[in-house]
Every structure is written in C-alpha cells, then in structure tokens.
Amino acid sequence: MLGTPDMDQIMTDVNSEFAQYKLFVCKKEKKFVHLDFLDYSFNGRCPADSTLLEQVREDEAKCPQCGKELSVEELKPLSSGDGGSE
C-alpha cells in the first residue's frame, strides 16, 4: 500500500515515548536510585556498582543510610483548568 507507514516503526516510535520511573535502593551504595524500569537497558542493577536493586515500597520506606522511616507524600500536578498557573 502506497503511503502506509510500517507498523513496526509506529510501535517503536510509540513505545519510546513512554517512561515509568520507580524508586529503588542500592544497598551497597546506601542511596536511592530513580530509574525508568521500562527502558530497554534497565536490568534491575545499580548503575554505580551493578548490585541488585531493591524496589522501595511506599508503606515501608526507610532511609538507606540511617534506617529511619520516611514519610511519603504524593504530589498532584497542577490541572490546566484551575487558572492558578497562568
């Protein structure tokens, strides 16, 4: 069919626009790591030292350095209809 884009190219273009970030803990480095786990290069390992990452659960978030519990607050983006960002 003339003028019809290749379906594989369409799916590749659409998939490259999506990202989903999650918070992980690198135990060896004792730090948080925020990564796009949908990225094809994501392998579940810390970028700094290649140890396995542990996903942070919101109900039991703790500081990787001192072990204290963290409070988790969800921020909602501004809606375009409220007029507050004009």
C-alpha positions, 0 to 999 in steps of 0.5 A: 500500500502506497503511503502506509507507514510500517507498523513496526516503526509506529510501535517503536516510535510509540513505545519510546515515548513512554517512561515509568520511573520507580524508586529503588535502593542500592544497598551497597551504595546506601542511596536511592536510585530513580530509574525508568524500569521500562527502558530497554537497558534497565536490568534491575542493577545499580548503575554505580556498582551493578548490585541488585536493586531493591524496589522501595515500597511506599508503606515501608520506606526507610532511609538507606543510610540511617534506617529511619522511616520516611514519610511519603507524600504524593504530589498532584500536578497542577490541572490546566483548568484551575487558572492558578498557573497562568 
